[in-house]
């Protein structure tokens, strides 16, 4: 997805791959803003490649990509987890 504001030659937002499990959606705007001359073209991609672009977060270790859920563990009273994590 490319988003242009006031300059149709340089996108202000470029999202290389949209993720989700739906094939349709909506646009929403929030906040104090005036929107005019908004153009949304259904099924028009204007030069966007059909393949997903490179996602700069693919190798970013700050994102959780896979996880497992376990049963809750009840810890003994008085354990200072902060001390354990700081070592």
PDB file of N, CA, C and O in Angstrom:
ATOM      1  N   UNK A   1       0.851  -1.167   0.000  1.00  0.00           N
ATOM      2  CA  UNK A   1       0.000   0.000   0.000  1.00  0.00           C
ATOM      3  C   UNK A   1       0.899   1.233   0.000  1.00  0.00           C
ATOM      4  O   UNK A   1       1.903   1.290   0.710  1.00  0.00           O
ATOM      5  N   UNK A   2       0.522   2.199  -0.797  1.00  0.00           N
ATOM      6  CA  UNK A   2       1.225   3.475  -0.815  1.00  0.00           C
ATOM      7  C   UNK A   2       0.220   4.580  -0.502  1.00  0.00           C
ATOM      8  O   UNK A   2      -0.897   4.583  -1.019  1.00  0.00           O
ATOM      9  N   UNK A   3       0.631   5.508   0.344  1.00  0.00           N
ATOM     10  CA  UNK A   3      -0.231   6.626   0.738  1.00  0.00           C
ATOM     11  C   UNK A   3       0.482   7.917   0.356  1.00  0.00           C
ATOM     12  O   UNK A   3       1.646   8.129   0.698  1.00  0.00           O
ATOM     13  N   UNK A   4      -0.229   8.761  -0.348  1.00  0.00           N
ATOM     14  CA  UNK A   4       0.320  10.048  -0.791  1.00  0.00           C
ATOM     15  C   UNK A   4      -0.459  11.180  -0.133  1.00  0.00           C
ATOM     16  O   UNK A   4      -1.685  11.127  -0.037  1.00  0.00           O
ATOM     17  N   UNK A   5       0.260  12.201   0.317  1.00  0.00           N
ATOM     18  CA  UNK A   5      -0.377  13.391   0.875  1.00  0.00           C
ATOM     19  C   UNK A   5       0.297  14.607   0.246  1.00  0.00           C
ATOM     20  O   UNK A   5       1.492  14.834   0.433  1.00  0.00           O
ATOM     21  N   UNK A   6      -0.476  15.378  -0.492  1.00  0.00           N
ATOM     22  CA  UNK A   6      -0.028  16.621  -1.122  1.00  0.00           C
ATOM     23  C   UNK A   6       1.031  16.445  -2.201  1.00  0.00           C
ATOM     24  O   UNK A   6       1.378  17.429  -2.854  1.00  0.00           O
ATOM     25  N   UNK A   7       1.552  15.273  -2.420  1.00  0.00           N
ATOM     26  CA  UNK A   7       2.597  15.050  -3.412  1.00  0.00           C
ATOM     27  C   UNK A   7       2.396  13.656  -3.994  1.00  0.00           C
ATOM     28  O   UNK A   7       2.658  12.653  -3.330  1.00  0.00           O
ATOM     29  N   UNK A   8       1.934  13.600  -5.225  1.00  0.00           N
ATOM     30  CA  UNK A   8       1.607  12.304  -5.837  1.00  0.00           C
ATOM     31  C   UNK A   8       2.826  11.596  -6.413  1.00  0.00           C
ATOM     32  O   UNK A   8       2.681  10.553  -7.050  1.00  0.00           O
ATOM     33  N   UNK A   9       4.026  12.139  -6.204  1.00  0.00           N
ATOM     34  CA  UNK A   9       5.231  11.476  -6.703  1.00  0.00           C
ATOM     35  C   UNK A   9       5.999  10.755  -5.600  1.00  0.00           C
ATOM     36  O   UNK A   9       6.768   9.838  -5.889  1.00  0.00           O
ATOM     37  N   UNK A  10       5.808  11.149  -4.348  1.00  0.00           N
ATOM     38  CA  UNK A  10       6.531  10.539  -3.230  1.00  0.00           C
ATOM     39  C   UNK A  10       5.539  10.097  -2.143  1.00  0.00           C
ATOM     40  O   UNK A  10       4.909  10.944  -1.510  1.00  0.00           O
ATOM     41  N   UNK A  11       5.392   8.789  -1.920  1.00  0.00           N
ATOM     42  CA  UNK A  11       4.462   8.343  -0.881  1.00  0.00           C
ATOM     43  C   UNK A  11       4.978   8.700   0.514  1.00  0.00           C
ATOM     44  O   UNK A  11       6.177   8.623   0.781  1.00  0.00           O
ATOM     45  N   UNK A  12       4.066   9.089   1.390  1.00  0.00           N
ATOM     46  CA  UNK A  12       4.437   9.366   2.778  1.00  0.00           C
ATOM     47  C   UNK A  12       4.419   8.084   3.608  1.00  0.00           C
ATOM     48  O   UNK A  12       5.067   8.003   4.651  1.00  0.00           O
ATOM     49  N   UNK A  13       3.686   7.102   3.146  1.00  0.00           N
ATOM     50  CA  UNK A  13       3.653   5.791   3.788  1.00  0.00           C
ATOM     51  C   UNK A  13       3.758   4.734   2.700  1.00  0.00           C
ATOM     52  O   UNK A  13       3.053   4.789   1.692  1.00  0.00           O
ATOM     53  N   UNK A  14       4.641   3.778   2.912  1.00  0.00           N
ATOM     54  CA  UNK A  14       4.753   2.643   1.990  1.00  0.00           C
ATOM     55  C   UNK A  14       4.765   1.374   2.825  1.00  0.00           C
ATOM     56  O   UNK A  14       5.703   1.130   3.584  1.00  0.00           O
ATOM     57  N   UNK A  15       3.732   0.576   2.685  1.00  0.00           N
ATOM     58  CA  UNK A  15       3.621  -0.681   3.417  1.00  0.00           C
ATOM     59  C   UNK A  15       3.815  -1.803   2.394  1.00  0.00           C
ATOM     60  O   UNK A  15       2.970  -2.002   1.521  1.00  0.00           O
ATOM     61  N   UNK A  16       4.934  -2.538   2.504  1.00  0.00           N
ATOM     62  CA  UNK A  16       5.243  -3.505   1.458  1.00  0.00           C
ATOM     63  C   UNK A  16       4.338  -4.729   1.422  1.00  0.00           C
ATOM     64  O   UNK A  16       4.196  -5.367   0.379  1.00  0.00           O
ATOM     65  N   UNK A  17       3.726  -5.058   2.553  1.00  0.00           N
ATOM     66  CA  UNK A  17       2.857  -6.239   2.578  1.00  0.00           C
ATOM     67  C   UNK A  17       1.734  -6.017   3.581  1.00  0.00           C
ATOM     68  O   UNK A  17       1.987  -5.795   4.765  1.00  0.00           O
ATOM     69  N   UNK A  18       0.498  -6.078   3.108  1.00  0.00           N
ATOM     70  CA  UNK A  18      -0.650  -5.993   4.000  1.00  0.00           C
ATOM     71  C   UNK A  18      -0.965  -7.401   4.492  1.00  0.00           C
ATOM     72  O   UNK A  18      -1.034  -8.339   3.698  1.00  0.00           O
ATOM     73  N   UNK A  19      -1.152  -7.546   5.787  1.00  0.00           N
ATOM     74  CA  UNK A  19      -1.423  -8.856   6.358  1.00  0.00           C
ATOM     75  C   UNK A  19      -2.837  -8.904   6.901  1.00  0.00           C
ATOM     76  O   UNK A  19      -3.365  -7.896   7.372  1.00  0.00           O
ATOM     77  N   UNK A  20      -3.439 -10.059   6.835  1.00  0.00           N
ATOM     78  CA  UNK A  20      -4.771 -10.241   7.387  1.00  0.00           C
ATOM     79  C   UNK A  20      -5.422 -11.460   6.784  1.00  0.00           C
ATOM     80  O   UNK A  20      -4.889 -12.086   5.868  1.00  0.00           O
ATOM     81  N   UNK A  21      -6.565 -11.781   7.304  1.00  0.00           N
ATOM     82  CA  UNK A  21      -7.267 -12.967   6.817  1.00  0.00           C
ATOM     83  C   UNK A  21      -8.582 -12.603   6.131  1.00  0.00           C
ATOM     84  O   UNK A  21      -9.495 -13.425   6.054  1.00  0.00           O
ATOM     85  N   UNK A  22      -8.677 -11.369   5.634  1.00  0.00           N
ATOM     86  CA  UNK A  22      -9.875 -10.944   4.913  1.00  0.00           C
ATOM     87  C   UNK A  22      -9.472 -10.418   3.541  1.00  0.00           C
ATOM     88  O   UNK A  22      -8.335  -9.994   3.334  1.00  0.00           O
ATOM     89  N   UNK A  23     -10.394 -10.450   2.633  1.00  0.00           N
ATOM     90  CA  UNK A  23     -10.103  -9.936   1.293  1.00  0.00           C
ATOM     91  C   UNK A  23     -10.763  -8.580   1.052  1.00  0.00           C
ATOM     92  O   UNK A  23     -10.707  -8.051  -0.059  1.00  0.00           O
ATOM     93  N   UNK A  24     -11.382  -8.019   2.079  1.00  0.00           N
ATOM     94  CA  UNK A  24     -11.990  -6.698   1.944  1.00  0.00           C
ATOM     95  C   UNK A  24     -11.815  -5.947   3.254  1.00  0.00           C
ATOM     96  O   UNK A  24     -11.448  -6.535   4.272  1.00  0.00           O
ATOM     97  N   UNK A  25     -12.076  -4.662   3.226  1.00  0.00           N
ATOM     98  CA  UNK A  25     -11.922  -3.868   4.437  1.00  0.00           C
ATOM     99  C   UNK A  25     -12.493  -2.481   4.255  1.00  0.00           C
ATOM    100  O   UNK A  25     -13.239  -2.226   3.309  1.00  0.00           O
ATOM    101  N   UNK A  26     -12.144  -1.587   5.156  1.00  0.00           N
ATOM    102  CA  UNK A  26     -12.652  -0.222   5.117  1.00  0.00           C
ATOM    103  C   UNK A  26     -11.518   0.756   5.405  1.00  0.00           C
ATOM    104  O   UNK A  26     -10.445   0.363   5.863  1.00  0.00           O
ATOM    105  N   UNK A  27     -11.764   2.006   5.136  1.00  0.00           N
ATOM    106  CA  UNK A  27     -10.863   3.085   5.514  1.00  0.00           C
ATOM    107  C   UNK A  27     -11.471   3.816   6.694  1.00  0.00           C
ATOM    108  O   UNK A  27     -12.690   3.974   6.770  1.00  0.00           O
ATOM    109  N   UNK A  28     -10.626   4.266   7.619  1.00  0.00           N
ATOM    110  CA  UNK A  28     -11.115   5.022   8.765  1.00  0.00           C
ATOM    111  C   UNK A  28     -10.150   6.170   9.038  1.00  0.00           C
ATOM    112  O   UNK A  28      -8.937   6.024   8.886  1.00  0.00           O
ATOM    113  N   UNK A  29     -10.688   7.284   9.431  1.00  0.00           N
ATOM    114  CA  UNK A  29      -9.892   8.447   9.785  1.00  0.00           C
ATOM    115  C   UNK A  29     -10.284   8.868  11.185  1.00  0.00           C
ATOM    116  O   UNK A  29     -11.459   8.810  11.548  1.00  0.00           O
ATOM    117  N   UNK A  30      -9.305   9.294  11.976  1.00  0.00           N
ATOM    118  CA  UNK A  30      -9.567   9.647  13.359  1.00  0.00           C
ATOM    119  C   UNK A  30      -8.776  10.903  13.711  1.00  0.00           C
ATOM    120  O   UNK A  30      -7.647  11.084  13.255  1.00  0.00           O
ATOM    121  N   UNK A  31      -9.365  11.747  14.505  1.00  0.00           N
ATOM    122  CA  UNK A  31      -8.661  12.938  14.947  1.00  0.00           C
ATOM    123  C   UNK A  31      -9.196  14.192  14.280  1.00  0.00           C
ATOM    124  O   UNK A  31     -10.094  14.145  13.440  1.00  0.00           O
ATOM    125  N   UNK A  32      -8.619  15.307  14.679  1.00  0.00           N
ATOM    126  CA  UNK A  32      -9.026  16.604  14.137  1.00  0.00           C
ATOM    127  C   UNK A  32      -8.270  16.849  12.845  1.00  0.00           C
ATOM    128  O   UNK A  32      -7.099  17.227  12.855  1.00  0.00           O
ATOM    129  N   UNK A  33      -8.949  16.630  11.747  1.00  0.00           N
ATOM    130  CA  UNK A  33      -8.311  16.770  10.450  1.00  0.00           C
ATOM    131  C   UNK A  33      -9.374  17.122   9.413  1.00  0.00           C
ATOM    132  O   UNK A  33     -10.544  16.772   9.566  1.00  0.00           O
ATOM    133  N   UNK A  34      -8.965  17.800   8.383  1.00  0.00           N
ATOM    134  CA  UNK A  34      -9.848  18.084   7.261  1.00  0.00           C
ATOM    135  C   UNK A  34      -9.369  17.237   6.090  1.00  0.00           C
ATOM    136  O   UNK A  34      -8.201  17.310   5.707  1.00  0.00           O
ATOM    137  N   UNK A  35     -10.242  16.452   5.532  1.00  0.00           N
ATOM    138  CA  UNK A  35      -9.901  15.589   4.405  1.00  0.00           C
ATOM    139  C   UNK A  35     -10.668  16.087   3.191  1.00  0.00           C
ATOM    140  O   UNK A  35     -11.889  16.233   3.230  1.00  0.00           O
ATOM    141  N   UNK A  36      -9.944  16.343   2.122  1.00  0.00           N
ATOM    142  CA  UNK A  36     -10.596  16.775   0.883  1.00  0.00           C
ATOM    143  C   UNK A  36      -9.897  16.120  -0.297  1.00  0.00           C
ATOM    144  O   UNK A  36      -8.739  15.710  -0.206  1.00  0.00           O
ATOM    145  N   UNK A  37     -10.608  16.031  -1.381  1.00  0.00           N
ATOM    146  CA  UNK A  37     -10.069  15.463  -2.619  1.00  0.00           C
ATOM    147  C   UNK A  37      -9.546  14.041  -2.439  1.00  0.00           C
ATOM    148  O   UNK A  37      -8.579  13.647  -3.091  1.00  0.00           O
ATOM    149  N   UNK A  38     -10.173  13.278  -1.568  1.00  0.00           N
ATOM    150  CA  UNK A  38      -9.779  11.892  -1.351  1.00  0.00           C
ATOM    151  C   UNK A  38     -10.215  11.051  -2.542  1.00  0.00           C
ATOM    152  O   UNK A  38     -11.370  11.103  -2.965  1.00  0.00           O
ATOM    153  N   UNK A  39      -9.280  10.277  -3.075  1.00  0.00           N
ATOM    154  CA  UNK A  39      -9.579   9.411  -4.208  1.00  0.00           C
ATOM    155  C   UNK A  39      -9.230   7.981  -3.819  1.00  0.00           C
ATOM    156  O   UNK A  39      -8.091   7.685  -3.459  1.00  0.00           O
ATOM    157  N   UNK A  40     -10.214   7.105  -3.894  1.00  0.00           N
ATOM    158  CA  UNK A  40     -10.005   5.677  -3.661  1.00  0.00           C
ATOM    159  C   UNK A  40     -10.461   4.958  -4.913  1.00  0.00           C
ATOM    160  O   UNK A  40     -11.610   5.088  -5.334  1.00  0.00           O
ATOM    161  N   UNK A  41      -9.557   4.202  -5.502  1.00  0.00           N
ATOM    162  CA  UNK A  41      -9.870   3.521  -6.753  1.00  0.00           C
ATOM    163  C   UNK A  41      -9.932   2.015  -6.496  1.00  0.00           C
ATOM    164  O   UNK A  41      -8.925   1.392  -6.160  1.00  0.00           O
ATOM    165  N   UNK A  42     -11.091   1.454  -6.653  1.00  0.00           N
ATOM    166  CA  UNK A  42     -11.305   0.024  -6.421  1.00  0.00           C
ATOM    167  C   UNK A  42     -10.579  -0.808  -7.476  1.00  0.00           C
ATOM    168  O   UNK A  42     -10.735  -0.575  -8.675  1.00  0.00           O
ATOM    169  N   UNK A  43      -9.787  -1.776  -7.025  1.00  0.00           N
ATOM    170  CA  UNK A  43      -9.046  -2.694  -7.898  1.00  0.00           C
ATOM    171  C   UNK A  43      -8.091  -2.001  -8.869  1.00  0.00           C
ATOM    172  O   UNK A  43      -7.792  -2.549  -9.930  1.00  0.00           O
ATOM    173  N   UNK A  44      -7.618  -0.827  -8.529  1.00  0.00           N
ATOM    174  CA  UNK A  44      -6.628  -0.137  -9.343  1.00  0.00           C
ATOM    175  C   UNK A  44      -5.349  -0.059  -8.516  1.00  0.00           C
ATOM    176  O   UNK A  44      -5.351   0.495  -7.416  1.00  0.00           O
ATOM    177  N   UNK A  45      -4.262  -0.610  -9.038  1.00  0.00           N
ATOM    178  CA  UNK A  45      -3.030  -0.681  -8.253  1.00  0.00           C
ATOM    179  C   UNK A  45      -1.953   0.292  -8.714  1.00  0.00           C
ATOM    180  O   UNK A  45      -0.946   0.464  -8.026  1.00  0.00           O
ATOM    181  N   UNK A  46      -2.144   0.926  -9.857  1.00  0.00           N
ATOM    182  CA  UNK A  46      -1.256   1.973 -10.364  1.00  0.00           C
ATOM    183  C   UNK A  46       0.227   1.696 -10.140  1.00  0.00           C
ATOM    184  O   UNK A  46       0.911   2.459  -9.459  1.00  0.00           O
ATOM    185  N   UNK A  47       0.716   0.605 -10.716  1.00  0.00           N
ATOM    186  CA  UNK A  47       2.150   0.335 -10.679  1.00  0.00           C
ATOM    187  C   UNK A  47       2.633  -0.470  -9.487  1.00  0.00           C
ATOM    188  O   UNK A  47       3.821  -0.787  -9.420  1.00  0.00           O
ATOM    189  N   UNK A  48       1.774  -0.812  -8.550  1.00  0.00           N
ATOM    190  CA  UNK A  48       2.217  -1.660  -7.444  1.00  0.00           C
ATOM    191  C   UNK A  48       2.481  -3.065  -7.957  1.00  0.00           C
ATOM    192  O   UNK A  48       1.719  -3.588  -8.771  1.00  0.00           O
ATOM    193  N   UNK A  49       3.548  -3.672  -7.486  1.00  0.00           N
ATOM    194  CA  UNK A  49       3.881  -5.029  -7.888  1.00  0.00           C
ATOM    195  C   UNK A  49       2.909  -6.014  -7.243  1.00  0.00           C
ATOM    196  O   UNK A  49       2.494  -5.798  -6.104  1.00  0.00           O
ATOM    197  N   UNK A  50       2.535  -7.086  -7.935  1.00  0.00           N
ATOM    198  CA  UNK A  50       1.617  -8.068  -7.348  1.00  0.00           C
ATOM    199  C   UNK A  50       2.257  -8.873  -6.207  1.00  0.00           C
ATOM    200  O   UNK A  50       1.554  -9.421  -5.359  1.00  0.00           O
ATOM    201  N   UNK A  51       3.607  -8.941  -6.195  1.00  0.00           N
ATOM    202  CA  UNK A  51       4.284  -9.651  -5.122  1.00  0.00           C
ATOM    203  C   UNK A  51       4.454  -8.729  -3.923  1.00  0.00           C
ATOM    204  O   UNK A  51       4.527  -7.508  -4.064  1.00  0.00           O
ATOM    205  N   UNK A  52       4.514  -9.330  -2.749  1.00  0.00           N
ATOM    206  CA  UNK A  52       4.770  -8.546  -1.541  1.00  0.00           C
ATOM    207  C   UNK A  52       6.176  -7.976  -1.596  1.00  0.00           C
ATOM    208  O   UNK A  52       7.100  -8.621  -2.091  1.00  0.00           O
ATOM    209  N   UNK A  53       6.328  -6.776  -1.091  1.00  0.00           N
ATOM    210  CA  UNK A  53       7.650  -6.174  -1.009  1.00  0.00           C
ATOM    211  C   UNK A  53       8.420  -6.732   0.178  1.00  0.00           C
ATOM    212  O   UNK A  53       7.909  -7.561   0.931  1.00  0.00           O
ATOM    213  N   UNK A  54       9.641  -6.273   0.333  1.00  0.00           N
ATOM    214  CA  UNK A  54      10.475  -6.704   1.451  1.00  0.00           C
ATOM    215  C   UNK A  54       9.949  -6.067   2.722  1.00  0.00           C
ATOM    216  O   UNK A  54       9.764  -4.851   2.786  1.00  0.00           O
ATOM    217  N   UNK A  55       9.709  -6.883   3.727  1.00  0.00           N
ATOM    218  CA  UNK A  55       9.231  -6.387   5.011  1.00  0.00           C
ATOM    219  C   UNK A  55      10.440  -6.109   5.900  1.00  0.00           C
ATOM    220  O   UNK A  55      11.145  -7.043   6.283  1.00  0.00           O
ATOM    221  N   UNK A  56      10.695  -4.843   6.237  1.00  0.00           N
ATOM    222  CA  UNK A  56      11.877  -4.533   7.051  1.00  0.00           C
ATOM    223  C   UNK A  56      11.815  -5.117   8.460  1.00  0.00           C
ATOM    224  O   UNK A  56      12.827  -5.132   9.161  1.00  0.00           O
ATOM    225  N   UNK A  57      10.652  -5.594   8.887  1.00  0.00           N
ATOM    226  CA  UNK A  57      10.551  -6.177  10.234  1.00  0.00           C
ATOM    227  C   UNK A  57      10.791  -7.686  10.238  1.00  0.00           C
ATOM    228  O   UNK A  57      10.782  -8.301  11.304  1.00  0.00           O
ATOM    229  N   UNK A  58      11.006  -8.301   9.063  1.00  0.00           N
ATOM    230  CA  UNK A  58      11.181  -9.759   9.010  1.00  0.00           C
ATOM    231  C   UNK A  58      12.300 -10.262   9.917  1.00  0.00           C
ATOM    232  O   UNK A  58      12.153 -11.308  10.549  1.00  0.00           O
ATOM    233  N   UNK A  59      13.403  -9.543   9.992  1.00  0.00           N
ATOM    234  CA  UNK A  59      14.537  -9.976  10.810  1.00  0.00           C
ATOM    235  C   UNK A  59      14.671  -9.179  12.095  1.00  0.00           C
ATOM    236  O   UNK A  59      15.714  -9.229  12.748  1.00  0.00           O
ATOM    237  N   UNK A  60      13.640  -8.451  12.463  1.00  0.00           N
ATOM    238  CA  UNK A  60      13.674  -7.629  13.671  1.00  0.00           C
ATOM    239  C   UNK A  60      13.314  -8.496  14.870  1.00  0.00           C
ATOM    240  O   UNK A  60      12.198  -9.006  14.964  1.00  0.00           O
ATOM    241  N   UNK A  61      14.258  -8.657  15.778  1.00  0.00           N
ATOM    242  CA  UNK A  61      14.051  -9.538  16.936  1.00  0.00           C
ATOM    243  C   UNK A  61      13.062  -8.963  17.946  1.00  0.00           C
ATOM    244  O   UNK A  61      12.681  -9.654  18.891  1.00  0.00           O
ATOM    245  N   UNK A  62      12.643  -7.719  17.767  1.00  0.00           N
ATOM    246  CA  UNK A  62      11.678  -7.135  18.706  1.00  0.00           C
ATOM    247  C   UNK A  62      10.248  -7.592  18.436  1.00  0.00           C
ATOM    248  O   UNK A  62       9.354  -7.316  19.236  1.00  0.00           O
ATOM    249  N   UNK A  63      10.017  -8.286  17.320  1.00  0.00           N
ATOM    250  CA  UNK A  63       8.685  -8.769  16.978  1.00  0.00           C
ATOM    251  C   UNK A  63       8.572 -10.247  17.323  1.00  0.00           C
ATOM    252  O   UNK A  63       9.448 -11.041  16.981  1.00  0.00           O
ATOM    253  N   UNK A  64       7.489 -10.611  18.001  1.00  0.00           N
ATOM    254  CA  UNK A  64       7.220 -12.018  18.282  1.00  0.00           C
ATOM    255  C   UNK A  64       6.592 -12.631  17.047  1.00  0.00           C
ATOM    256  O   UNK A  64       5.545 -12.166  16.595  1.00  0.00           O
ATOM    257  N   UNK A  65       7.199 -13.652  16.496  1.00  0.00           N
ATOM    258  CA  UNK A  65       6.695 -14.303  15.289  1.00  0.00           C
ATOM    259  C   UNK A  65       6.022 -15.637  15.598  1.00  0.00           C
ATOM    260  O   UNK A  65       5.050 -16.012  14.943  1.00  0.00           O
ATOM    261  N   UNK A  66       6.539 -16.353  16.597  1.00  0.00           N
ATOM    262  CA  UNK A  66       5.989 -17.657  16.959  1.00  0.00           C
ATOM    263  C   UNK A  66       5.968 -17.750  18.476  1.00  0.00           C
ATOM    264  O   UNK A  66       6.889 -17.282  19.147  1.00  0.00           O
ATOM    265  N   UNK A  67       4.931 -18.346  19.008  1.00  0.00           N
ATOM    266  CA  UNK A  67       4.851 -18.528  20.451  1.00  0.00           C
ATOM    267  C   UNK A  67       3.985 -19.724  20.767  1.00  0.00           C
ATOM    268  O   UNK A  67       3.229 -20.210  19.926  1.00  0.00           O
ATOM    269  N   UNK A  68       4.110 -20.185  21.986  1.00  0.00           N
ATOM    270  CA  UNK A  68       3.300 -21.292  22.471  1.00  0.00           C
ATOM    271  C   UNK A  68       2.641 -20.848  23.761  1.00  0.00           C
ATOM    272  O   UNK A  68       3.152 -19.972  24.458  1.00  0.00           O
ATOM    273  N   UNK A  69       1.530 -21.440  24.072  1.00  0.00           N
ATOM    274  CA  UNK A  69       0.803 -21.121  25.293  1.00  0.00           C
ATOM    275  C   UNK A  69       0.909 -22.317  26.229  1.00  0.00           C
ATOM    276  O   UNK A  69       0.655 -23.453  25.828  1.00  0.00           O
ATOM    277  N   UNK A  70       1.282 -22.059  27.463  1.00  0.00           N
ATOM    278  CA  UNK A  70       1.388 -23.125  28.454  1.00  0.00           C
ATOM    279  C   UNK A  70       0.342 -22.926  29.541  1.00  0.00           C
ATOM    280  O   UNK A  70      -0.348 -21.908  29.585  1.00  0.00           O
ATOM    281  N   UNK A  71       0.243 -23.886  30.385  1.00  0.00           N
ATOM    282  CA  UNK A  71      -0.630 -23.747  31.547  1.00  0.00           C
ATOM    283  C   UNK A  71      -0.013 -22.710  32.489  1.00  0.00           C
ATOM    284  O   UNK A  71       1.209 -22.564  32.523  1.00  0.00           O
ATOM    285  N   UNK A  72      -0.831 -21.994  33.246  1.00  0.00           N
ATOM    286  CA  UNK A  72      -0.282 -21.013  34.195  1.00  0.00           C
ATOM    287  C   UNK A  72       0.587 -21.695  35.246  1.00  0.00           C
ATOM    288  O   UNK A  72       0.326 -22.828  35.649  1.00  0.00           O
ATOM    289  N   UNK A  73       1.612 -20.994  35.677  1.00  0.00           N
ATOM    290  CA  UNK A  73       2.495 -21.492  36.737  1.00  0.00           C
ATOM    291  C   UNK A  73       2.283 -20.596  37.946  1.00  0.00           C
ATOM    292  O   UNK A  73       2.387 -19.374  37.846  1.00  0.00           O
ATOM    293  N   UNK A  74       1.990 -21.192  39.068  1.00  0.00           N
ATOM    294  CA  UNK A  74       1.800 -20.431  40.302  1.00  0.00           C
ATOM    295  C   UNK A  74       3.147 -20.345  40.997  1.00  0.00           C
ATOM    296  O   UNK A  74       3.713 -21.360  41.404  1.00  0.00           O
ATOM    297  N   UNK A  75       3.655 -19.134  41.130  1.00  0.00           N
ATOM    298  CA  UNK A  75       4.966 -18.924  41.746  1.00  0.00           C
ATOM    299  C   UNK A  75       4.824 -18.807  43.257  1.00  0.00           C
ATOM    300  O   UNK A  75       3.795 -18.365  43.770  1.00  0.00           O
ATOM    301  N   UNK A  76       5.868 -19.208  43.951  1.00  0.00           N
ATOM    302  CA  UNK A  76       5.885 -19.078  45.405  1.00  0.00           C
ATOM    303  C   UNK A  76       5.860 -17.600  45.781  1.00  0.00           C
ATOM    304  O   UNK A  76       6.368 -16.753  45.045  1.00  0.00           O
ATOM    305  N   UNK A  77       5.270 -17.302  46.923  1.00  0.00           N
ATOM    306  CA  UNK A  77       5.224 -15.916  47.393  1.00  0.00           C
ATOM    307  C   UNK A  77       6.625 -15.425  47.706  1.00  0.00           C
ATOM    308  O   UNK A  77       7.482 -16.191  48.148  1.00  0.00           O
ATOM    309  N   UNK A  78       6.845 -14.156  47.474  1.00  0.00           N
ATOM    310  CA  UNK A  78       8.109 -13.543  47.841  1.00  0.00           C
ATOM    311  C   UNK A  78       9.202 -13.639  46.799  1.00  0.00           C
ATOM    312  O   UNK A  78      10.315 -13.176  47.048  1.00  0.00           O
ATOM    313  N   UNK A  79       8.933 -14.223  45.640  1.00  0.00           N
ATOM    314  CA  UNK A  79       9.965 -14.282  44.598  1.00  0.00           C
ATOM    315  C   UNK A  79      10.074 -12.906  43.947  1.00  0.00           C
ATOM    316  O   UNK A  79       9.077 -12.328  43.516  1.00  0.00           O
ATOM    317  N   UNK A  80      11.288 -12.400  43.885  1.00  0.00           N
ATOM    318  CA  UNK A  80      11.539 -11.107  43.266  1.00  0.00           C
ATOM    319  C   UNK A  80      12.009 -11.344  41.844  1.00  0.00           C
ATOM    320  O   UNK A  80      13.200 -11.537  41.600  1.00  0.00           O
ATOM    321  N   UNK A  81      11.068 -11.330  40.901  1.00  0.00           N
ATOM    322  CA  UNK A  81      11.389 -11.606  39.509  1.00  0.00           C
ATOM    323  C   UNK A  81      12.306 -10.546  38.912  1.00  0.00           C
ATOM    324  O   UNK A  81      13.039 -10.822  37.963  1.00  0.00           O
ATOM    325  N   UNK A  82      12.268  -9.347  39.457  1.00  0.00           N
ATOM    326  CA  UNK A  82      13.135  -8.287  38.950  1.00  0.00           C
ATOM    327  C   UNK A  82      14.596  -8.653  39.154  1.00  0.00           C
ATOM    328  O   UNK A  82      15.424  -8.389  38.282  1.00  0.00           O
ATOM    329  N   UNK A  83      14.920  -9.246  40.271  1.00  0.00           N
ATOM    330  CA  UNK A  83      16.293  -9.660  40.539  1.00  0.00           C
ATOM    331  C   UNK A  83      16.728 -10.754  39.568  1.00  0.00           C
ATOM    332  O   UNK A  83      17.871 -10.755  39.110  1.00  0.00           O
ATOM    333  N   UNK A  84      15.836 -11.675  39.253  1.00  0.00           N
ATOM    334  CA  UNK A  84      16.166 -12.768  38.345  1.00  0.00           C
ATOM    335  C   UNK A  84      16.440 -12.227  36.951  1.00  0.00           C
ATOM    336  O   UNK A  84      17.379 -12.672  36.291  1.00  0.00           O
ATOM    337  N   UNK A  85      15.633 -11.271  36.491  1.00  0.00           N
ATOM    338  CA  UNK A  85      15.776 -10.736  35.148  1.00  0.00           C
ATOM    339  C   UNK A  85      16.987  -9.809  35.008  1.00  0.00           C
ATOM    340  O   UNK A  85      17.496  -9.628  33.902  1.00  0.00           O
ATOM    341  N   UNK A  86      17.446  -9.230  36.095  1.00  0.00           N
ATOM    342  CA  UNK A  86      18.546  -8.263  35.996  1.00  0.00           C
ATOM    343  C   UNK A  86      19.908  -8.923  36.002  1.00  0.00           C
ATOM    344  O   UNK A  86      20.906  -8.245  35.755  1.00  0.00           O
ATOM    345  N   UNK A  87      19.994 -10.196  36.269  1.00  0.00           N
ATOM    346  CA  UNK A  87      21.310 -10.873  36.297  1.00  0.00           C
ATOM    347  C   UNK A  87      21.766 -11.258  34.936  1.00  0.00           C
ATOM    348  O   UNK A  87      22.844 -11.832  34.786  1.00  0.00           O
TER     349      UNK A  87
END
